[in-house]
Amino acid sequence: MTMATTTPATAGRLPGFLRPGPFWLAVPGLAFILVFFLIPTVDMMSVSLFDKAGDLTLATYARITASSVYLRVLNTTFSVALQVTLWCLLLGYPLAYWLSGMPGRRQRIMLMFVLLPYWTSALVKNFAWLVLLGRNGIVSAVMEKAGLPGGDSLLFSRATVIFAMVHTMLPLAVVTMMPIMNQIDRRLTMAAETLGASGAQAFWQVFFPLSARGVATAGLLVFVSSLGFFITPALVGGARDTMISQLIITQINQLQNWQFGSALAVMLVAASLLTIFLYDRLFGLSSIAGESKRGSADGRLRRLGLRLTGGLGRFFAKWEAFTRRNLRGLSGSGLLAFYGWAVIAVLLFPVVGVVPMAFTEAEFLSFPPVGFSFRWFEAYLDSPVWVSATLRSFGIGFATAFITVAVAGLAALGLARSKSRFAGVAFLIFMAPMVVPPIVIAISLFYLFASLSMIATDSAIAIGHSVIALPIVFVILLATFKEHDWRLDQAAATLGASRLQVARRVTLPMVKAGLVVGFVTGFLQSFEELTVALFIGGGLKTTLPKQMWDDITLSANPRIAAASVCVLLVVMILFAAIEYVQRPRGGTARR
C-alpha cells in the first residue's frame, strides 16, 4: 500500500492557492468573519425580501419610500452624517497638522489627550452633555452672565446632535489623518519656500495634496460611522432628529417587526456601500491600511484639485502678507498651538466635567455639584446589579481582546508576509465589519444566535464585540508587522536560531508594542460597546454600558456619574500601559 504524502516536489505542482504559505494564517480569521459576519448579515437582510408566507416581495421598501415620515428620517440621517463629516474634517485637519509636527514621545502624549474622549463611552459623554448643556447647566449660566440668548434651549436640537456627534467622531478623524501626515517629509515645504513660495503656498500646493488621502480616508470612516449613530440623537436630540438606527431598534426590539427593521438595515448598508464604492474609485480601499492608492483619480478631478489648492495658496499668501503688515507679533504657529489646545480642552470638557458630579451630596445631577460625598460610589459598589454588570464587562472585554488579537494577529502576519494575489481580497473582507454600522451587525448576530439558543450568553456578546473590534485591531497589527524588519529574523535563523527562538527572541520583542496596543484596543472596543449587549444580552446579561443606558433612560442619578468615573479610570490606566510599552528604552529614552 502506498501512502500519499505531499513532498516538496508534489507541493510545487499544487495550484498556487493550495501551496503552504503565509497566506494560510489568514484562513481562521476569514472563517470567523464568514460565520459570524457575512452569512448572518446576508441572512438577516434577506428577511426584508420575503413576506410571512415566504413569497418574494418588495412591499416593505415600497412602504418606506411612500411614507414621508420614513423619508424624513432617512434625509435626517444622511444630512446629519454629512454635516458631521465635514465639521470633523474642517476642525480635525489643523489639529492633526499641529500634532504631526511634534516629536515622537510628545506626539504620543498629546494624542492620548485626543483619544481619551474617543475611548470614553459615548454614554458617559452624552450623559455629561445632558447636565452641562441643560437649562441649569454651567454653559447656560455662562451664556446668561455674558448676555447671550439661547442658553436655556441648548438641548434637544439638531445643532446639539451635530455638535455632540462631532465631539465623538473628531478624534477618529484626527488619528486617521495623522499617519499620512507623519509620512510627509517636511523638508519638501522648506524646499518650496526656498524656491520662492510663501508659507501658505508651500502648504496648500505641496503639503495638503500629499495629505489628501488621509483626509479622504477620515471622511469615509466618519461618514459611515455617523450613519449608525443612535445614542447621541436619542439622548440629546429631539423628535425631528430621529435617525435610522433608532427606527431599527424600535422596529425590532419593541415591535418585533423583523421584516421592516431588516429593510431599514438594508438601506443603511446600501448607503455605506455606495460611499465605499465612490471612495474606492478615487483612492483605492488599500489606502485605509496606509498603502499607496491603487490608481490616480480622474484627470479632470485632479486638475480641479490642483486649481483649487493653487487658488487657496494664492489667497492665503495674500492673507499671510496682510497679517504680517498689520498684526505683528501674532505668528501662525502660535495661532495653531492656541487652536490645538482649545480643541483638546473642548474634547476633554465633558470627560473631566463628569468627575465632580460623582462626588455630590445631592440626589440629583448638577454642575458644579452640591457638597462633597462618596455616597454614590458606595451606592455603586453596594449594588449587586452594577457590580455584576461591571465584572461582566471586564470578563467579556478580556475575552474580546484575546479573540481579536489571536485572530487578527495571525491574519495580519499572514498578509504582511504573503505575496498571494488573494491578499487584497482578504484585506477587504477583514475591513468589512468596519464599514457596516454596528446596529446592523448586532441585529444580524441576534438573528443567528436566536437560532442557536445563544441569546443572553456571555460568549455570544464576546463574539459580537469581537466582530466589531476585529477590523481596527487588524489594521493596527497589519501596520505593526509591515513595519517590522524581517531581515533581522532571517539573520537570527542564519546564525543557528530555531524558529521558536527567532519568534521569542527577535520577532516578539520587536512587535510587542503593537500587540499590546491591539489588545487594549480590542478591550476598549468591547468595554464601551452598547449595541451588541442591547440586542444579544436579551435583557438578562447586562454589561456596564447597558446598565448605564437603562439608568440614563429611566432614572438618571449621580450613581451613573460614579460608574462613569470608574470607566474613565479604566481607560486612563490602559492608556498609561500603552505609553509604557511604546516609550523608547535605554539611551533613546534618556534623550
C-alpha positions as CSV (number, residue, x, y, z in Angstrom):
1,M,0.0,0.0,0.0
2,T,1.4,3.4,-0.9
3,M,0.8,6.3,1.4
4,A,0.0,9.6,-0.3
5,T,2.4,12.3,1.0
6,T,3.0,15.9,0.0
7,T,6.7,16.2,-0.8
8,P,8.4,19.4,-1.9
9,A,8.2,18.1,-5.5
10,T,4.5,17.4,-5.3
11,A,3.9,20.6,-3.4
12,G,5.4,22.5,-6.3
13,R,2.7,21.0,-8.6
14,L,-0.2,22.2,-6.4
15,P,-2.3,25.1,-7.5
16,G,-0.9,28.4,-6.2
17,F,-3.7,28.9,-3.7
18,L,-3.2,25.4,-2.2
19,R,0.5,25.7,-1.6
20,P,1.6,26.1,2.0
21,G,2.5,29.8,2.7
22,P,1.9,32.7,5.0
23,F,-1.5,33.5,3.4
24,W,-3.0,30.4,5.1
25,L,-2.5,32.1,8.5
26,A,-5.4,34.4,7.5
27,V,-7.8,31.5,6.9
28,P,-9.1,31.2,10.6
29,G,-9.9,34.9,10.6
30,L,-11.6,34.7,7.2
31,A,-13.7,31.8,8.5
32,F,-14.5,33.8,11.7
33,I,-15.8,36.7,9.6
34,L,-17.7,34.4,7.2
35,V,-19.5,32.6,10.0
36,F,-20.2,35.5,12.4
37,F,-20.5,38.4,10.0
38,L,-21.0,37.8,6.3
39,I,-23.5,34.9,6.5
40,P,-25.6,36.4,9.3
41,T,-25.7,39.8,7.7
42,V,-26.9,38.4,4.3
43,D,-29.3,36.1,6.1
44,M,-30.8,38.9,8.2
45,M,-31.1,41.4,5.3
46,S,-32.9,38.7,3.2
47,V,-35.7,38.8,5.7
48,S,-36.9,42.1,4.1
49,L,-37.5,40.4,0.8
50,F,-40.0,37.8,1.9
51,D,-43.4,38.1,3.4
52,K,-44.9,35.8,6.1
53,A,-45.9,33.3,3.5
54,G,-42.3,33.1,2.2
55,D,-43.1,34.8,-1.1
56,L,-40.6,37.3,-2.6
57,T,-41.9,40.9,-2.2
58,L,-40.7,44.5,-2.2
59,A,-43.7,45.8,-0.3
60,T,-41.7,46.8,2.7
61,Y,-39.4,49.0,0.6
62,A,-42.5,50.5,-1.1
63,R,-43.9,51.3,2.3
64,I,-40.7,53.1,3.3
65,T,-40.5,55.2,0.1
66,A,-44.2,56.0,0.2
67,S,-44.1,57.4,3.7
68,S,-43.0,61.0,4.3
69,V,-42.1,60.0,7.9
70,Y,-39.5,57.4,6.9
71,L,-38.2,59.6,4.1
72,R,-37.7,62.4,6.5
73,V,-35.7,60.1,8.9
74,L,-33.5,58.9,6.0
75,N,-32.9,62.5,5.0
76,T,-32.1,63.4,8.6
77,T,-29.6,60.5,8.9
78,F,-27.7,61.4,5.7
79,S,-27.8,65.1,6.3
80,V,-26.5,64.8,9.9
81,A,-23.8,62.3,8.8
82,L,-22.6,64.6,6.0
83,Q,-22.5,67.6,8.3
84,V,-20.7,65.7,11.0
85,T,-18.1,64.5,8.4
86,L,-17.5,68.0,7.0
87,W,-17.1,69.5,10.5
88,C,-14.8,66.7,11.6
89,L,-12.5,67.3,8.6
90,L,-12.6,71.0,8.9
91,L,-11.8,71.1,12.6
92,G,-9.7,68.0,12.7
93,Y,-7.2,68.8,10.0
94,P,-5.5,71.7,11.8
95,L,-5.3,69.7,15.0
96,A,-3.8,66.7,13.1
97,Y,-1.3,69.0,11.3
98,W,-0.2,70.5,14.6
99,L,0.2,67.1,16.3
100,S,2.1,65.7,13.3
101,G,4.8,68.4,13.7
102,M,5.7,67.3,17.3
103,P,8.5,64.9,18.2
104,G,7.6,61.2,18.8
105,R,7.1,61.0,22.6
106,R,5.3,64.4,22.9
107,Q,3.1,63.5,20.0
108,R,2.0,60.2,21.7
109,I,1.2,62.0,24.9
110,M,-0.8,64.7,23.2
111,L,-2.5,62.1,21.1
112,M,-3.7,60.4,24.3
113,F,-5.5,63.6,25.3
114,V,-7.3,63.4,22.0
115,L,-8.1,59.7,22.2
116,L,-9.2,59.8,25.8
117,P,-12.6,61.3,24.8
118,Y,-12.9,58.9,21.9
119,W,-12.4,55.8,24.0
120,T,-14.6,57.1,26.8
121,S,-18.0,55.6,26.4
122,A,-20.4,57.6,24.3
123,L,-22.9,57.1,27.1
124,V,-20.6,58.9,29.5
125,K,-20.1,61.9,27.2
126,N,-23.7,62.3,26.2
127,F,-24.8,61.9,29.8
128,A,-22.3,64.7,30.7
129,W,-23.7,66.9,27.9
130,L,-27.2,66.4,29.3
131,V,-26.1,68.1,32.6
132,L,-23.6,70.6,31.2
133,L,-25.9,71.9,28.4
134,G,-29.1,71.6,30.5
135,R,-31.3,74.6,31.4
136,N,-29.5,74.8,34.8
137,G,-26.1,73.7,33.5
138,I,-22.8,75.6,33.6
139,V,-22.9,76.5,29.9
140,S,-26.3,78.1,30.2
141,A,-25.1,80.0,33.3
142,V,-22.1,81.4,31.5
143,M,-24.1,82.4,28.5
144,E,-26.6,84.2,30.7
145,K,-23.9,86.1,32.5
146,A,-22.3,87.0,29.2
147,G,-25.7,88.3,27.9
148,L,-26.0,85.7,25.2
149,P,-29.5,84.3,24.4
150,G,-30.5,80.7,23.9
151,G,-28.7,79.2,27.0
152,D,-32.0,77.6,28.2
153,S,-32.6,75.7,25.0
154,L,-29.3,74.1,24.1
155,L,-30.5,70.5,24.4
156,F,-32.8,68.6,22.1
157,S,-32.0,70.3,18.8
158,R,-30.3,69.4,15.6
159,A,-27.4,71.7,16.3
160,T,-26.7,69.9,19.6
161,V,-26.9,66.5,18.0
162,I,-24.3,67.5,15.3
163,F,-22.1,69.1,18.0
164,A,-22.1,66.0,20.2
165,M,-21.5,63.7,17.2
166,V,-18.6,65.9,16.0
167,H,-17.2,65.8,19.5
168,T,-17.4,62.0,19.4
169,M,-16.0,61.5,15.9
170,L,-13.4,64.2,15.8
171,P,-10.6,62.1,17.4
172,L,-11.3,59.4,14.8
173,A,-10.7,61.9,12.0
174,V,-7.5,63.2,13.7
175,V,-5.9,59.8,14.3
176,T,-6.8,58.7,10.7
177,M,-5.2,61.7,9.1
178,M,-2.1,61.8,11.3
179,P,-0.3,58.7,10.0
180,I,-0.4,60.1,6.4
181,M,0.9,63.5,7.7
182,N,3.7,61.8,9.7
183,Q,4.9,60.2,6.5
184,I,5.2,63.5,4.7
185,D,8.8,64.9,4.6
186,R,8.5,68.5,6.0
187,R,11.7,69.4,4.0
188,L,9.5,69.5,0.9
189,T,7.7,72.6,2.1
190,M,11.0,74.1,3.2
191,A,12.3,73.5,-0.3
192,A,9.3,75.1,-1.8
193,E,9.8,78.2,0.4
194,T,13.5,78.3,-0.7
195,L,12.3,78.4,-4.3
196,G,10.2,81.5,-3.6
197,A,6.9,80.1,-2.4
198,S,5.2,81.7,0.7
199,G,4.4,79.5,3.7
200,A,0.8,79.4,2.7
201,Q,1.6,78.4,-0.9
202,A,4.0,75.7,0.2
203,F,1.3,74.3,2.5
204,W,-1.6,74.3,0.0
205,Q,0.4,73.3,-3.1
206,V,2.8,70.8,-1.5
207,F,1.7,69.5,1.9
208,F,-2.0,69.5,1.5
209,P,-2.1,67.4,-1.7
210,L,0.1,64.8,-0.1
211,S,-2.2,64.6,2.9
212,A,-5.4,64.4,0.8
213,R,-5.5,60.6,1.0
214,G,-5.6,60.8,4.8
215,V,-8.4,63.4,4.6
216,A,-10.5,61.2,2.3
217,T,-10.0,58.1,4.5
218,A,-11.0,60.1,7.6
219,G,-14.1,61.3,5.8
220,L,-15.1,57.8,4.7
221,L,-14.7,56.3,8.3
222,V,-16.5,59.3,9.9
223,F,-19.4,59.3,7.5
224,V,-20.0,55.5,7.6
225,S,-19.8,55.6,11.5
226,S,-22.1,58.5,11.7
227,L,-24.8,56.8,9.7
228,G,-25.2,54.2,12.5
229,F,-25.4,56.6,15.5
230,F,-28.4,56.2,17.9
231,I,-27.1,57.1,21.4
232,T,-26.5,60.8,20.7
233,P,-29.7,61.6,18.9
234,A,-31.7,59.5,21.4
235,L,-30.3,61.4,24.4
236,V,-29.7,65.0,23.3
237,G,-31.8,65.2,20.1
238,G,-35.5,66.0,19.6
239,A,-38.3,64.1,17.8
240,R,-37.2,65.7,14.5
241,D,-33.7,64.4,15.0
242,T,-34.5,60.7,14.9
243,M,-32.0,58.7,12.8
244,I,-32.5,55.4,11.0
245,S,-30.7,53.3,13.7
246,Q,-33.3,54.5,16.3
247,L,-36.1,53.2,13.9
248,I,-34.3,49.9,13.5
249,I,-34.2,49.4,17.3
250,T,-37.8,50.4,17.7
251,Q,-39.0,48.0,14.9
252,I,-37.0,45.0,16.1
253,N,-36.7,45.4,19.9
254,Q,-40.1,46.9,20.6
255,L,-42.4,46.0,17.8
256,Q,-40.7,42.7,16.8
257,N,-41.2,43.7,13.1
258,W,-38.2,42.0,11.7
259,Q,-39.1,42.5,8.0
260,F,-39.4,46.3,8.3
261,G,-36.3,46.5,10.6
262,S,-34.4,44.4,8.1
263,A,-35.4,46.7,5.2
264,L,-34.2,49.7,7.1
265,A,-30.9,47.9,7.8
266,V,-30.5,47.1,4.1
267,M,-30.9,50.8,3.2
268,L,-28.3,51.7,5.8
269,V,-25.8,49.2,4.5
270,A,-26.5,50.3,0.9
271,A,-25.6,53.9,1.8
272,S,-22.4,52.6,3.4
273,L,-21.5,50.5,0.3
274,L,-22.2,53.4,-2.1
275,T,-19.9,55.6,-0.1
276,I,-17.2,52.9,-0.1
277,F,-17.6,52.4,-3.9
278,L,-17.0,56.1,-4.5
279,Y,-14.0,56.2,-2.2
280,D,-12.6,53.1,-3.9
281,R,-12.9,54.6,-7.4
282,L,-10.9,57.7,-6.3
283,F,-8.4,56.3,-3.8
284,G,-8.5,52.5,-3.5
285,L,-9.5,50.8,-0.3
286,S,-6.0,49.6,0.4
287,S,-5.2,53.2,1.4
288,I,-7.1,52.6,4.6
289,A,-4.2,50.5,5.7
290,G,-1.7,53.2,4.8
291,E,-0.7,51.8,1.4
292,S,-0.4,53.8,-1.7
293,K,-3.6,54.3,-3.6
294,R,-4.4,51.9,-6.3
295,G,-4.5,54.4,-9.1
296,S,-4.9,58.1,-9.8
297,A,-8.1,59.9,-9.7
298,D,-9.8,61.1,-12.8
299,G,-7.6,63.6,-14.7
300,R,-10.3,66.3,-14.7
301,L,-10.8,65.8,-10.9
302,R,-7.1,66.0,-10.3
303,R,-6.7,69.2,-12.4
304,L,-9.7,70.7,-10.5
305,G,-8.0,69.8,-7.2
306,L,-4.7,71.4,-8.3
307,R,-6.5,74.6,-9.4
308,L,-8.3,74.7,-6.1
309,T,-5.2,74.3,-4.0
310,G,-3.4,76.8,-6.1
311,G,-6.1,79.3,-5.6
312,L,-6.2,78.7,-1.9
313,G,-2.4,79.1,-1.8
314,R,-2.6,82.5,-3.5
315,F,-5.5,83.6,-1.3
316,F,-3.8,82.7,1.9
317,A,-0.4,84.0,0.7
318,K,-2.1,87.4,0.4
319,W,-3.7,87.0,3.9
320,E,-0.3,86.0,5.3
321,A,1.3,89.1,3.9
322,F,-1.6,91.2,5.3
323,T,-1.3,89.8,8.8
324,R,2.5,90.4,8.7
325,R,2.0,94.0,7.9
326,N,-0.9,94.7,10.3
327,L,-0.8,92.0,13.1
328,R,2.8,91.9,14.2
329,G,3.7,89.6,17.0
330,L,0.9,87.1,16.0
331,S,2.6,84.1,14.4
332,G,0.9,81.3,12.5
333,S,2.5,78.6,14.7
334,G,1.3,80.5,17.8
335,L,-2.3,80.6,16.4
336,L,-2.1,76.9,15.5
337,A,-0.9,75.9,19.0
338,F,-3.7,78.0,20.6
339,Y,-6.3,76.3,18.3
340,G,-4.9,72.9,19.1
341,W,-5.1,73.4,22.9
342,A,-8.6,74.9,22.6
343,V,-9.9,71.9,20.7
344,I,-8.3,69.5,23.2
345,A,-9.9,71.4,26.0
346,V,-13.4,71.1,24.4
347,L,-12.8,67.4,23.8
348,L,-11.9,66.9,27.4
349,F,-14.6,69.2,28.8
350,P,-17.4,66.5,29.2
351,V,-14.9,63.8,30.3
352,V,-13.5,66.0,33.1
353,G,-16.8,67.6,33.9
354,V,-18.5,64.3,34.8
355,V,-15.9,63.6,37.6
356,P,-17.1,66.2,40.1
357,M,-20.7,65.1,39.6
358,A,-19.9,61.7,41.1
359,F,-18.9,63.4,44.4
360,T,-22.1,65.3,45.0
361,E,-24.2,65.1,48.2
362,A,-27.4,65.8,46.3
363,E,-30.0,63.4,45.0
364,F,-29.8,65.0,41.5
365,L,-27.1,65.8,39.0
366,S,-25.7,69.3,38.7
367,F,-22.6,71.1,37.8
368,P,-20.9,72.4,39.9
369,P,-22.0,69.7,42.3
370,V,-23.6,70.3,45.7
371,G,-21.3,69.5,48.6
372,F,-18.8,66.6,48.7
373,S,-19.6,62.9,49.4
374,F,-18.6,59.4,48.4
375,R,-22.2,58.2,48.9
376,W,-22.8,57.5,45.2
377,F,-19.6,55.4,44.9
378,E,-20.9,53.4,47.9
379,A,-24.3,53.0,46.2
380,Y,-22.5,51.9,43.0
381,L,-20.3,49.3,44.8
382,D,-23.1,48.1,47.1
383,S,-25.4,47.4,44.1
384,P,-25.3,43.7,43.0
385,V,-26.7,44.7,39.6
386,W,-24.0,47.3,39.0
387,V,-21.1,45.2,40.3
388,S,-22.3,42.2,38.2
389,A,-22.5,44.4,35.1
390,T,-19.1,45.8,35.7
391,L,-17.4,42.4,36.2
392,R,-19.2,41.0,33.2
393,S,-17.9,43.9,31.1
394,F,-14.4,43.2,32.3
395,G,-14.7,39.5,31.5
396,I,-16.2,40.0,28.1
397,G,-13.7,42.7,27.4
398,F,-10.7,40.5,28.1
399,A,-12.3,37.6,26.1
400,T,-12.8,40.0,23.1
401,A,-9.2,41.3,23.4
402,F,-7.8,37.7,23.3
403,I,-10.0,36.7,20.4
404,T,-9.3,39.7,18.3
405,V,-5.5,39.7,18.9
406,A,-5.3,36.0,18.1
407,V,-7.5,36.1,15.0
408,A,-6.3,39.4,13.7
409,G,-2.7,38.8,14.7
410,L,-2.5,35.5,12.6
411,A,-4.2,37.2,9.7
412,A,-2.0,40.3,9.8
413,L,1.1,38.2,10.0
414,G,0.0,36.1,7.1
415,L,-1.0,39.1,4.9
416,A,2.1,41.1,5.8
417,R,4.3,38.2,4.6
418,S,2.2,36.9,1.8
419,K,2.5,37.7,-1.9
420,S,-0.7,35.9,-2.8
421,R,-3.0,37.5,-5.3
422,F,-5.8,36.9,-2.8
423,A,-4.2,39.1,-0.2
424,G,-6.1,42.2,-1.4
425,V,-9.4,40.4,-1.3
426,A,-8.7,39.1,2.2
427,F,-7.8,42.6,3.3
428,L,-11.2,43.9,2.1
429,I,-13.0,41.0,3.9
430,F,-11.3,41.9,7.2
431,M,-12.2,45.5,6.8
432,A,-15.9,44.8,6.0
433,P,-17.2,44.9,9.6
434,M,-15.7,48.4,10.0
435,V,-17.9,49.8,7.2
436,V,-21.1,48.2,8.3
437,P,-22.9,50.1,11.1
438,P,-22.7,48.2,14.5
439,I,-26.5,48.2,14.7
440,V,-26.7,46.0,11.6
441,I,-24.1,43.7,13.0
442,A,-25.9,43.4,16.3
443,I,-29.3,42.5,14.8
444,S,-27.7,40.1,12.3
445,L,-26.0,38.3,15.2
446,F,-29.2,38.3,17.2
447,Y,-30.9,36.6,14.2
448,L,-28.0,34.0,14.2
449,F,-27.8,33.4,17.9
450,A,-31.5,33.1,18.3
451,S,-31.5,30.1,16.1
452,L,-28.6,28.6,18.1
453,S,-30.2,29.3,21.5
454,M,-27.3,31.5,22.5
455,I,-29.1,34.7,23.3
456,A,-28.3,36.2,26.7
457,T,-24.9,34.4,26.9
458,D,-21.5,36.0,27.6
459,S,-19.9,34.0,24.8
460,A,-22.4,35.5,22.2
461,I,-21.8,39.0,23.4
462,A,-18.0,38.4,23.3
463,I,-18.3,37.1,19.7
464,G,-20.4,40.2,18.7
465,H,-17.8,42.6,20.3
466,S,-15.0,40.7,18.5
467,V,-16.7,41.1,15.1
468,I,-16.9,44.9,15.7
469,A,-13.4,45.2,17.1
470,L,-11.6,43.0,14.6
471,P,-11.0,45.5,11.7
472,I,-9.3,48.2,13.8
473,V,-7.2,45.6,15.7
474,F,-6.3,44.0,12.3
475,V,-5.2,47.4,10.9
476,I,-3.0,48.0,13.9
477,L,-1.4,44.6,13.8
478,L,-1.0,44.7,10.0
479,A,0.9,48.0,10.3
480,T,3.0,46.5,13.1
481,F,4.1,43.5,11.1
482,K,4.7,45.6,7.9
483,E,7.0,47.9,9.8
484,H,9.0,45.0,11.3
485,D,12.3,44.4,9.6
486,W,12.1,40.7,8.7
487,R,15.8,40.6,7.8
488,L,16.5,40.5,11.5
489,D,14.6,37.2,11.7
490,Q,16.5,35.9,8.7
491,A,19.8,36.9,10.2
492,A,19.0,35.1,13.5
493,A,18.0,32.0,11.6
494,T,21.2,32.1,9.6
495,L,23.2,32.2,12.9
496,G,21.5,29.0,14.0
497,A,18.4,30.1,16.0
498,S,15.4,27.8,15.7
499,R,12.0,29.2,14.6
500,L,10.8,29.2,18.2
501,Q,14.0,31.1,19.3
502,V,13.6,33.6,16.5
503,A,10.0,34.2,17.4
504,R,10.7,34.5,21.1
505,R,14.0,36.5,21.0
506,V,13.6,38.6,17.9
507,T,10.1,38.9,16.5
508,L,8.0,39.1,19.7
509,P,10.1,41.9,21.4
510,M,10.0,43.9,18.2
511,V,6.2,43.7,17.7
512,K,5.3,43.6,21.4
513,A,4.1,47.3,21.5
514,G,1.8,46.7,18.6
515,L,0.3,43.6,20.2
516,V,-0.3,45.5,23.4
517,V,-2.0,48.4,21.5
518,G,-4.1,45.8,19.7
519,F,-5.1,44.1,22.9
520,V,-6.0,47.3,24.6
521,T,-7.9,48.5,21.6
522,G,-9.9,45.3,21.5
523,F,-10.7,45.5,25.2
524,L,-11.8,49.2,25.0
525,Q,-14.0,48.5,21.9
526,S,-15.8,45.9,24.0
527,F,-15.8,47.7,27.3
528,E,-17.7,50.7,25.9
529,E,-19.9,48.9,23.3
530,L,-23.7,49.1,23.9
531,T,-25.4,47.9,20.7
532,V,-24.5,44.2,20.9
533,A,-25.5,44.0,24.6
534,L,-28.7,45.8,23.8
535,F,-29.8,43.0,21.4
536,I,-27.9,39.9,22.2
537,G,-28.0,40.4,26.0
538,G,-31.7,39.7,25.9
539,G,-32.3,41.9,28.9
540,L,-30.7,39.3,31.1
541,K,-27.0,39.7,30.5
542,T,-26.3,43.3,31.5
543,T,-23.0,44.9,30.7
544,L,-21.8,48.1,32.2
545,P,-22.8,50.3,29.2
546,K,-26.2,48.5,29.1
547,Q,-26.8,49.2,32.8
548,M,-25.8,52.9,32.3
549,W,-28.2,53.1,29.3
550,D,-31.0,51.7,31.4
551,D,-30.4,54.2,34.2
552,I,-30.0,57.2,31.9
553,T,-33.2,56.5,30.1
554,L,-35.2,55.6,33.2
555,S,-33.9,57.5,36.3
556,A,-30.7,59.5,35.9
557,N,-28.9,60.0,39.2
558,P,-25.3,60.6,40.4
559,R,-24.7,56.9,40.6
560,I,-24.3,57.0,36.9
561,A,-21.6,59.6,37.3
562,A,-19.8,57.3,39.8
563,A,-19.9,54.5,37.3
564,S,-18.6,56.9,34.6
565,V,-15.6,57.8,36.8
566,C,-14.8,54.1,37.1
567,V,-14.9,53.8,33.3
568,L,-12.6,56.8,32.9
569,L,-10.2,55.3,35.4
570,V,-10.0,52.0,33.4
571,V,-9.4,54.0,30.1
572,M,-6.6,56.1,31.7
573,I,-4.9,53.0,33.2
574,L,-4.9,51.3,29.8
575,F,-3.6,54.5,28.1
576,A,-0.7,54.6,30.6
577,A,0.0,50.9,29.7
578,I,0.2,51.8,26.0
579,E,2.6,54.7,26.7
580,Y,4.7,52.5,28.9
581,V,5.2,49.8,26.2
582,Q,5.7,52.4,23.4
583,R,8.3,54.5,25.1
584,P,11.9,54.1,23.9
585,R,14.4,52.2,26.0
586,G,17.9,52.9,27.1
587,G,19.8,55.9,25.7
588,T,16.9,56.9,23.4
589,A,14.7,57.3,26.4
590,R,17.2,59.5,28.2
591,R,17.4,61.8,25.2
